[in-house]
Amino acid sequence: MKLHVNGQVREFEAEEDTPLLWVIREQLGLTGTKYGCGVAQCGACTVHIDGEPTRSCVRPVSTVTAEQKIVTIEGLSLDGNHPVQKAWAALDVPQCGFCQSGMIMAAAALLKQKKNPTDADIDAAMTNICRCGTYNRVRKAIHVIAKGGDVKTAGLDIVEGSKA
């Protein structure tokens, strides 16, 4: 079978009901997309399929065609220079970091869809679970990117527990 991942057509062998996540990680060696819960709740496995954030842990690989374009965290930016990645680093969004590839993918999709999302838009789109509770930093980073702010100085006013 074939998948179009991060701009390349890749061949793999797997059973039809194999979750897309396992093909991405085990067959294609792209381990930035994480396994969290296995039931599409936490979002650590989020990838883009034709621009839509998709929980890959429950998506059977047979439901994705070779024409559909999959983007993983590795394909978001070759050098980690995507605005969301830069904001995440500058604003110290991650704490433990496990969920962050999925968070970044969800945020990138939101900002592509809505250039200036409201808090309600962010809450609706960012359904990923972060055990460390960095939701205020996530919201702040998304707002800074949307407003075209300087991510290098934007983090200076973040106070844990405050509404960003």
PyRosetta script that sets phi, psi and omega in degrees:
from pyrosetta import init, pose_from_sequence

init()
pose = pose_from_sequence("MKLHVNGQVREFEAEEDTPLLWVIREQLGLTGTKYGCGVAQCGACTVHIDGEPTRSCVRPVSTVTAEQKIVTIEGLSLDGNHPVQKAWAALDVPQCGFCQSGMIMAAAALLKQKKNPTDADIDAAMTNICRCGTYNRVRKAIHVIAKGGDVKTAGLDIVEGSKA")
pose.set_psi(1, 164.3)
pose.set_omega(1, -178.7)
pose.set_phi(2, -131.8)
pose.set_psi(2, 147.5)
pose.set_omega(2, 173.1)
pose.set_phi(3, -134.2)
pose.set_psi(3, 148.2)
pose.set_omega(3, 175.4)
pose.set_phi(4, -99.2)
pose.set_psi(4, 103.0)
pose.set_omega(4, -174.1)
pose.set_phi(5, -123.8)
pose.set_psi(5, 125.6)
pose.set_omega(5, 176.3)
pose.set_phi(6, 51.6)
pose.set_psi(6, 41.4)
pose.set_omega(6, 175.0)
pose.set_phi(7, 85.9)
pose.set_psi(7, 1.9)
pose.set_omega(7, -179.6)
pose.set_phi(8, -127.6)
pose.set_psi(8, 144.0)
pose.set_omega(8, 172.5)
pose.set_phi(9, -84.8)
pose.set_psi(9, 123.5)
pose.set_omega(9, -176.5)
pose.set_phi(10, -119.0)
pose.set_psi(10, 139.0)
pose.set_omega(10, 177.2)
pose.set_phi(11, -98.5)
pose.set_psi(11, 148.6)
pose.set_omega(11, 179.5)
pose.set_phi(12, -156.2)
pose.set_psi(12, 166.3)
pose.set_omega(12, 174.3)
pose.set_phi(13, -124.0)
pose.set_psi(13, 127.2)
pose.set_omega(13, 178.0)
pose.set_phi(14, -164.4)
pose.set_psi(14, 157.7)
pose.set_omega(14, 173.7)
pose.set_phi(15, -66.0)
pose.set_psi(15, 151.5)
pose.set_omega(15, -176.6)
pose.set_phi(16, -60.5)
pose.set_psi(16, -31.0)
pose.set_omega(16, -177.4)
pose.set_phi(17, -90.4)
pose.set_psi(17, 5.0)
pose.set_omega(17, 177.5)
pose.set_phi(18, -64.4)
pose.set_psi(18, 130.7)
pose.set_omega(18, 177.2)
pose.set_phi(19, -60.7)
pose.set_psi(19, 141.2)
pose.set_omega(19, 177.4)
pose.set_phi(20, -51.4)
pose.set_psi(20, -39.2)
pose.set_omega(20, 180.0)
pose.set_phi(21, -53.7)
pose.set_psi(21, -44.1)
pose.set_omega(21, -176.5)
pose.set_phi(22, -70.2)
pose.set_psi(22, -33.8)
pose.set_omega(22, 176.1)
pose.set_phi(23, -67.0)
pose.set_psi(23, -45.0)
pose.set_omega(23, 179.6)
pose.set_phi(24, -59.0)
pose.set_psi(24, -47.9)
pose.set_omega(24, -175.8)
pose.set_phi(25, -77.6)
pose.set_psi(25, -51.4)
pose.set_omega(25, -170.5)
pose.set_phi(26, -86.1)
pose.set_psi(26, -40.3)
pose.set_omega(26, -177.4)
pose.set_phi(27, -85.9)
pose.set_psi(27, -39.4)
pose.set_omega(27, -175.3)
pose.set_phi(28, -98.8)
pose.set_psi(28, -11.2)
pose.set_omega(28, 175.7)
pose.set_phi(29, 74.0)
pose.set_psi(29, 20.5)
pose.set_omega(29, 179.2)
pose.set_phi(30, -97.9)
pose.set_psi(30, 91.8)
pose.set_omega(30, -170.3)
pose.set_phi(31, -93.4)
pose.set_psi(31, 6.9)
pose.set_omega(31, 176.7)
pose.set_phi(32, -69.3)
pose.set_psi(32, -29.7)
pose.set_omega(32, 176.1)
pose.set_phi(33, -79.0)
pose.set_psi(33, 125.6)
pose.set_omega(33, -170.1)
pose.set_phi(34, -103.5)
pose.set_psi(34, 154.5)
pose.set_omega(34, 169.6)
pose.set_phi(35, -94.6)
pose.set_psi(35, 126.5)
pose.set_omega(35, 178.5)
pose.set_phi(36, -117.8)
pose.set_psi(36, -74.3)
pose.set_omega(36, -173.6)
pose.set_phi(37, -107.1)
pose.set_psi(37, -27.4)
pose.set_omega(37, -179.1)
pose.set_phi(38, 80.7)
pose.set_psi(38, 3.1)
pose.set_omega(38, -179.3)
pose.set_phi(39, -129.7)
pose.set_psi(39, 23.0)
pose.set_omega(39, 175.6)
pose.set_phi(40, 63.9)
pose.set_psi(40, 25.6)
pose.set_omega(40, 179.1)
pose.set_phi(41, -96.9)
pose.set_psi(41, -41.6)
pose.set_omega(41, -170.9)
pose.set_phi(42, -83.4)
pose.set_psi(42, -29.9)
pose.set_omega(42, 177.8)
pose.set_phi(43, 85.5)
pose.set_psi(43, 3.2)
pose.set_omega(43, 178.9)
pose.set_phi(44, -62.1)
pose.set_psi(44, -21.4)
pose.set_omega(44, -176.5)
pose.set_phi(45, -96.0)
pose.set_psi(45, 13.8)
pose.set_omega(45, -174.6)
pose.set_phi(46, -65.4)
pose.set_psi(46, 128.5)
pose.set_omega(46, 171.9)
pose.set_phi(47, -129.8)
pose.set_psi(47, 168.9)
pose.set_omega(47, 173.4)
pose.set_phi(48, -100.8)
pose.set_psi(48, 133.7)
pose.set_omega(48, 170.1)
pose.set_phi(49, -120.7)
pose.set_psi(49, 114.0)
pose.set_omega(49, -174.2)
pose.set_phi(50, 50.7)
pose.set_psi(50, 41.3)
pose.set_omega(50, 175.4)
pose.set_phi(51, 85.7)
pose.set_psi(51, -7.8)
pose.set_omega(51, -178.7)
pose.set_phi(52, -97.2)
pose.set_psi(52, 130.7)
pose.set_omega(52, 176.4)
pose.set_phi(53, -65.1)
pose.set_psi(53, 132.1)
pose.set_omega(53, -174.2)
pose.set_phi(54, -136.5)
pose.set_psi(54, 134.5)
pose.set_omega(54, 176.6)
pose.set_phi(55, -81.0)
pose.set_psi(55, 107.1)
pose.set_omega(55, -171.8)
pose.set_phi(56, -78.3)
pose.set_psi(56, -11.8)
pose.set_omega(56, -177.7)
pose.set_phi(57, -72.5)
pose.set_psi(57, -21.1)
pose.set_omega(57, -178.9)
pose.set_phi(58, -115.7)
pose.set_psi(58, 2.3)
pose.set_omega(58, -178.9)
pose.set_phi(59, -91.5)
pose.set_psi(59, 109.4)
pose.set_omega(59, 177.7)
pose.set_phi(60, -61.1)
pose.set_psi(60, 137.2)
pose.set_omega(60, -177.0)
pose.set_phi(61, -60.0)
pose.set_psi(61, -28.6)
pose.set_omega(61, -178.7)
pose.set_phi(62, -68.6)
pose.set_psi(62, -12.8)
pose.set_omega(62, 179.3)
pose.set_phi(63, -90.6)
pose.set_psi(63, 0.5)
pose.set_omega(63, 179.2)
pose.set_phi(64, -111.5)
pose.set_psi(64, 126.2)
pose.set_omega(64, -179.5)
pose.set_phi(65, -89.9)
pose.set_psi(65, 161.9)
pose.set_omega(65, 178.5)
pose.set_phi(66, -66.1)
pose.set_psi(66, -18.1)
pose.set_omega(66, 178.9)
pose.set_phi(67, -82.7)
pose.set_psi(67, -23.1)
pose.set_omega(67, 179.8)
pose.set_phi(68, -74.1)
pose.set_psi(68, 140.3)
pose.set_omega(68, -177.1)
pose.set_phi(69, -97.7)
pose.set_psi(69, 118.5)
pose.set_omega(69, 177.9)
pose.set_phi(70, -101.6)
pose.set_psi(70, 134.9)
pose.set_omega(70, 174.2)
pose.set_phi(71, -124.7)
pose.set_psi(71, 126.6)
pose.set_omega(71, 175.2)
pose.set_phi(72, -101.4)
pose.set_psi(72, 177.4)
pose.set_omega(72, 178.4)
pose.set_phi(73, -58.6)
pose.set_psi(73, -33.5)
pose.set_omega(73, 178.7)
pose.set_phi(74, -66.6)
pose.set_psi(74, -28.8)
pose.set_omega(74, -178.0)
pose.set_phi(75, -92.4)
pose.set_psi(75, -7.0)
pose.set_omega(75, -179.8)
pose.set_phi(76, -62.8)
pose.set_psi(76, -40.1)
pose.set_omega(76, 177.4)
pose.set_phi(77, -156.6)
pose.set_psi(77, 131.4)
pose.set_omega(77, -178.7)
pose.set_phi(78, -65.4)
pose.set_psi(78, -28.6)
pose.set_omega(78, -175.8)
pose.set_phi(79, -119.0)
pose.set_psi(79, 16.4)
pose.set_omega(79, -179.9)
pose.set_phi(80, 71.5)
pose.set_psi(80, 22.5)
pose.set_omega(80, -173.6)
pose.set_phi(81, -102.2)
pose.set_psi(81, 12.2)
pose.set_omega(81, 176.7)
pose.set_phi(82, -65.2)
pose.set_psi(82, 143.0)
pose.set_omega(82, -178.8)
pose.set_phi(83, -52.6)
pose.set_psi(83, -37.0)
pose.set_omega(83, 179.1)
pose.set_phi(84, -68.5)
pose.set_psi(84, -43.3)
pose.set_omega(84, 178.0)
pose.set_phi(85, -61.9)
pose.set_psi(85, -42.4)
pose.set_omega(85, 178.9)
pose.set_phi(86, -63.6)
pose.set_psi(86, -43.2)
pose.set_omega(86, 179.9)
pose.set_phi(87, -66.1)
pose.set_psi(87, -40.9)
pose.set_omega(87, 179.4)
pose.set_phi(88, -58.4)
pose.set_psi(88, -43.5)
pose.set_omega(88, -179.2)
pose.set_phi(89, -70.7)
pose.set_psi(89, -46.4)
pose.set_omega(89, -176.2)
pose.set_phi(90, -66.0)
pose.set_psi(90, -34.1)
pose.set_omega(90, -177.0)
pose.set_phi(91, -96.4)
pose.set_psi(91, 7.7)
pose.set_omega(91, -179.6)
pose.set_phi(92, 50.7)
pose.set_psi(92, 45.8)
pose.set_omega(92, -178.9)
pose.set_phi(93, -61.8)
pose.set_psi(93, -50.4)
pose.set_omega(93, -176.2)
pose.set_phi(94, -74.0)
pose.set_psi(94, 147.7)
pose.set_omega(94, 170.6)
pose.set_phi(95, -106.6)
pose.set_psi(95, -74.6)
pose.set_omega(95, 175.6)
pose.set_phi(96, -82.0)
pose.set_psi(96, -30.1)
pose.set_omega(96, 173.9)
pose.set_phi(97, 92.2)
pose.set_psi(97, -9.6)
pose.set_omega(97, -174.3)
pose.set_phi(98, -58.6)
pose.set_psi(98, -43.8)
pose.set_omega(98, -175.3)
pose.set_phi(99, -83.8)
pose.set_psi(99, -6.7)
pose.set_omega(99, -165.9)
pose.set_phi(100, -68.2)
pose.set_psi(100, -30.7)
pose.set_omega(100, 177.8)
pose.set_phi(101, -62.9)
pose.set_psi(101, -41.1)
pose.set_omega(101, 176.8)
pose.set_phi(102, -67.0)
pose.set_psi(102, -39.5)
pose.set_omega(102, 177.6)
pose.set_phi(103, -61.9)
pose.set_psi(103, -45.5)
pose.set_omega(103, -179.7)
pose.set_phi(104, -62.2)
pose.set_psi(104, -42.1)
pose.set_omega(104, 179.8)
pose.set_phi(105, -65.0)
pose.set_psi(105, -40.6)
pose.set_omega(105, 178.3)
pose.set_phi(106, -66.3)
pose.set_psi(106, -42.5)
pose.set_omega(106, 179.6)
pose.set_phi(107, -65.4)
pose.set_psi(107, -41.4)
pose.set_omega(107, 179.6)
pose.set_phi(108, -62.1)
pose.set_psi(108, -41.1)
pose.set_omega(108, 178.4)
pose.set_phi(109, -66.1)
pose.set_psi(109, -41.7)
pose.set_omega(109, 178.8)
pose.set_phi(110, -60.4)
pose.set_psi(110, -48.4)
pose.set_omega(110, -177.1)
pose.set_phi(111, -68.6)
pose.set_psi(111, -25.4)
pose.set_omega(111, 175.1)
pose.set_phi(112, -73.0)
pose.set_psi(112, -35.2)
pose.set_omega(112, -179.4)
pose.set_phi(113, -79.6)
pose.set_psi(113, -41.9)
pose.set_omega(113, -177.2)
pose.set_phi(114, -129.6)
pose.set_psi(114, 112.7)
pose.set_omega(114, -175.1)
pose.set_phi(115, -67.5)
pose.set_psi(115, -29.7)
pose.set_omega(115, -179.3)
pose.set_phi(116, -136.2)
pose.set_psi(116, 73.7)
pose.set_omega(116, -175.4)
pose.set_phi(117, -69.3)
pose.set_psi(117, 147.1)
pose.set_omega(117, 174.6)
pose.set_phi(118, -82.7)
pose.set_psi(118, 172.1)
pose.set_omega(118, 174.6)
pose.set_phi(119, -58.5)
pose.set_psi(119, -39.4)
pose.set_omega(119, 178.8)
pose.set_phi(120, -64.2)
pose.set_psi(120, -39.9)
pose.set_omega(120, 176.8)
pose.set_phi(121, -62.4)
pose.set_psi(121, -43.4)
pose.set_omega(121, -179.8)
pose.set_phi(122, -63.8)
pose.set_psi(122, -46.3)
pose.set_omega(122, 179.8)
pose.set_phi(123, -60.5)
pose.set_psi(123, -39.0)
pose.set_omega(123, -179.2)
pose.set_phi(124, -70.4)
pose.set_psi(124, -36.0)
pose.set_omega(124, -176.1)
pose.set_phi(125, -86.4)
pose.set_psi(125, -34.2)
pose.set_omega(125, -174.2)
pose.set_phi(126, -93.6)
pose.set_psi(126, 75.2)
pose.set_omega(126, -178.9)
pose.set_phi(127, -93.6)
pose.set_psi(127, 5.7)
pose.set_omega(127, 178.1)
pose.set_phi(128, -65.9)
pose.set_psi(128, 149.1)
pose.set_omega(128, -179.7)
pose.set_phi(129, -101.0)
pose.set_psi(129, 131.0)
pose.set_omega(129, 176.9)
pose.set_phi(130, -120.2)
pose.set_psi(130, 113.0)
pose.set_omega(130, -179.5)
pose.set_phi(131, -63.7)
pose.set_psi(131, -27.0)
pose.set_omega(131, -178.9)
pose.set_phi(132, -81.3)
pose.set_psi(132, -14.6)
pose.set_omega(132, 175.9)
pose.set_phi(133, 74.1)
pose.set_psi(133, 41.2)
pose.set_omega(133, -178.1)
pose.set_phi(134, -88.8)
pose.set_psi(134, 27.4)
pose.set_omega(134, -175.4)
pose.set_phi(135, -59.5)
pose.set_psi(135, -36.3)
pose.set_omega(135, 178.4)
pose.set_phi(136, -64.9)
pose.set_psi(136, -38.8)
pose.set_omega(136, 178.1)
pose.set_phi(137, -69.1)
pose.set_psi(137, -37.8)
pose.set_omega(137, 177.1)
pose.set_phi(138, -59.8)
pose.set_psi(138, -49.7)
pose.set_omega(138, -179.1)
pose.set_phi(139, -60.9)
pose.set_psi(139, -44.4)
pose.set_omega(139, -179.7)
pose.set_phi(140, -60.7)
pose.set_psi(140, -46.2)
pose.set_omega(140, -178.8)
pose.set_phi(141, -61.6)
pose.set_psi(141, -42.9)
pose.set_omega(141, 179.7)
pose.set_phi(142, -63.4)
pose.set_psi(142, -42.8)
pose.set_omega(142, 178.1)
pose.set_phi(143, -65.0)
pose.set_psi(143, -40.9)
pose.set_omega(143, 179.3)
pose.set_phi(144, -61.7)
pose.set_psi(144, -45.4)
pose.set_omega(144, 179.0)
pose.set_phi(145, -62.2)
pose.set_psi(145, -46.1)
pose.set_omega(145, -177.1)
pose.set_phi(146, -61.5)
pose.set_psi(146, -35.7)
pose.set_omega(146, -178.3)
pose.set_phi(147, -88.6)
pose.set_psi(147, 0.5)
pose.set_omega(147, 179.1)
pose.set_phi(148, 69.9)
pose.set_psi(148, 26.4)
pose.set_omega(148, -177.1)
pose.set_phi(149, -75.7)
pose.set_psi(149, 171.2)
pose.set_omega(149, 179.4)
pose.set_phi(150, -83.4)
pose.set_psi(150, 108.8)
pose.set_omega(150, -177.7)
pose.set_phi(151, -67.5)
pose.set_psi(151, -18.4)
pose.set_omega(151, -179.1)
pose.set_phi(152, -73.1)
pose.set_psi(152, -30.2)
pose.set_omega(152, -178.9)
pose.set_phi(153, -109.8)
pose.set_psi(153, -10.1)
pose.set_omega(153, -175.0)
pose.set_phi(154, -65.5)
pose.set_psi(154, -29.7)
pose.set_omega(154, -176.4)
pose.set_phi(155, -75.6)
pose.set_psi(155, -9.3)
pose.set_omega(155, -175.0)
pose.set_phi(156, -66.0)
pose.set_psi(156, -23.3)
pose.set_omega(156, -178.5)
pose.set_phi(157, -103.0)
pose.set_psi(157, 9.9)
pose.set_omega(157, 178.6)
pose.set_phi(158, -76.8)
pose.set_psi(158, 127.2)
pose.set_omega(158, 174.5)
pose.set_phi(159, -121.2)
pose.set_psi(159, 124.5)
pose.set_omega(159, -179.1)
pose.set_phi(160, -54.4)
pose.set_psi(160, 135.3)
pose.set_omega(160, 177.7)
pose.set_phi(161, 87.9)
pose.set_psi(161, -9.7)
pose.set_omega(161, 179.1)
pose.set_phi(162, -89.1)
pose.set_psi(162, 156.0)
pose.set_omega(162, 178.3)
pose.set_phi(163, -81.5)
pose.set_psi(163, 118.0)
pose.set_omega(163, -178.2)
pose.set_phi(164, -80.1)
pose.dump_pdb("model.pdb")
